[in-house]
Amino acid sequence: MERRVNIEQAHPAAYKAMLGLVGSLSKSNITPIQKELIKVRASQINSCAFCINMHTKEALHAGETQQRIFLLSAWRETELFTEEEKAILLLTEEVTIISQHGVSDETYKLAQKYFSEETIAQIIMSIVLINAWNRIAVSTQLPIAD
């Protein structure tokens, strides 16, 4: 792949702002595994190899199982995920592909069943953040790390 712009070097203020959001979300109510499920699922949808590679490793480090990672793209067809995780995954998918159908009332009400407004805000911002990182990595053809 041809080398493309390095956002961190070319626009450090914007990159620093992204890291500020990372820092803010590090103190959220979302568990480490829930955070990684959001990151991996959005990255799968966005076909971001860099982020899939990074976040599957981080998910394993956080205690996620290989089986659940392998089946994440087919989460609806398994009983391996909790009801709370299913609500997060549904919200992740709808926010990630928001231009297709938006976020349905049904999905939002399901999230409200399990999470406070503060936690829903943190989940949505986590989804927004990983989608931004995916777009940076894909558009700049960021190579996967070993």
C-alpha positions in Angstrom: 0.0 0.0 0.0 1.1 3.5 -0.7 2.0 5.6 2.3 -0.7 8.3 3.0 -0.9 11.2 5.4 -0.1 10.7 9.0 -2.9 12.5 10.8 -1.0 12.7 14.1 1.8 14.6 12.4 -0.2 16.6 9.8 -2.9 17.8 12.2 -1.7 17.3 15.8 -4.4 19.4 17.4 -7.2 17.3 15.9 -5.4 14.1 16.9 -4.9 15.4 20.4 -8.6 16.2 20.6 -9.4 12.6 19.7 -7.1 11.4 22.4 -9.0 13.7 24.8 -12.2 11.8 24.0 -10.3 8.5 24.6 -9.3 9.8 28.0 -12.8 10.9 28.9 -14.3 7.5 27.9 -11.7 5.7 29.9 -13.6 6.7 33.0 -17.0 5.5 31.8 -19.4 3.0 33.3 -18.9 0.6 30.4 -16.9 -2.5 31.3 -13.6 -3.2 29.5 -15.2 -6.1 27.6 -18.2 -4.1 26.6 -15.8 -1.4 25.3 -13.9 -3.9 23.2 -17.1 -5.5 21.8 -18.1 -2.0 20.6 -14.7 -1.4 19.0 -14.5 -4.8 17.4 -18.0 -4.9 16.0 -17.9 -1.4 14.6 -14.5 -2.1 13.1 -15.8 -5.3 11.5 -18.7 -3.3 9.9 -16.3 -0.7 8.6 -13.7 -3.3 7.4 -10.9 -1.6 9.4 -8.2 -4.2 9.6 -6.0 -2.1 11.8 -8.7 -1.7 14.4 -9.9 -5.3 14.2 -6.4 -6.5 14.8 -5.8 -4.1 17.7 -9.1 -4.5 19.5 -9.4 -8.3 19.2 -6.0 -8.5 21.0 -7.2 -6.0 23.6 -10.4 -7.9 24.1 -8.5 -11.1 24.7 -6.3 -9.2 27.2 -9.4 -7.9 28.9 -10.7 -11.5 29.4 -12.9 -11.9 26.3 -13.0 -15.5 24.9 -11.8 -16.4 21.4 -15.1 -18.1 20.7 -17.1 -14.9 21.4 -14.7 -12.9 19.2 -15.0 -15.4 16.4 -18.8 -15.3 16.6 -19.2 -11.6 17.1 -20.3 -10.8 13.6 -23.0 -13.4 14.0 -23.9 -12.5 17.6 -27.7 -12.7 16.9 -27.4 -16.4 16.1 -25.7 -17.3 19.4 -26.6 -17.4 23.1 -23.0 -16.4 24.1 -23.8 -12.7 24.7 -25.8 -11.2 27.6 -28.9 -9.2 27.1 -27.0 -6.0 28.0 -24.3 -6.9 25.4 -26.9 -7.5 22.8 -28.4 -4.1 23.4 -24.9 -2.6 23.1 -24.2 -4.5 19.9 -27.5 -3.5 18.4 -26.9 0.1 19.2 -23.3 -0.2 17.8 -24.6 -1.5 14.5 -27.3 1.1 14.1 -25.0 4.0 15.0 -22.3 2.7 12.7 -24.6 2.4 9.7 -26.7 5.4 10.8 -27.3 6.6 7.2 -29.3 3.4 6.4 -32.1 3.6 9.0 -31.0 5.8 11.9 -31.3 4.5 15.4 -34.7 2.9 15.9 -36.9 3.6 18.9 -36.9 -0.1 19.7 -33.1 -0.2 19.9 -33.0 3.0 22.0 -35.7 1.7 24.4 -33.8 -1.6 24.7 -30.7 0.3 25.8 -32.8 2.3 28.3 -33.9 -1.0 29.8 -30.4 -1.8 30.8 -28.5 1.5 31.1 -28.8 4.9 32.6 -28.8 8.0 30.4 -25.2 8.7 31.4 -24.1 5.2 30.4 -26.1 5.4 27.1 -24.3 8.6 26.4 -21.0 6.9 27.1 -21.9 4.0 24.8 -22.9 6.3 22.0 -19.7 8.3 22.3 -17.7 5.1 22.4 -19.3 4.1 19.1 -18.8 7.5 17.6 -15.1 7.4 18.6 -14.3 4.0 17.2 -16.1 5.0 14.0 -13.9 8.1 13.8 -10.7 6.0 14.4 -11.9 3.5 11.7 -12.3 6.2 9.2 -8.9 7.6 9.9 -7.2 4.1 9.7 -9.1 3.1 6.5 -8.7 6.4 4.7 -5.0 6.6 5.5 -4.4 2.9 4.9 -2.9 2.5 8.3 -1.0 -0.9 8.2 -1.8 -3.4 10.9 0.7 -3.7 13.7 2.3 -7.0 14.8 
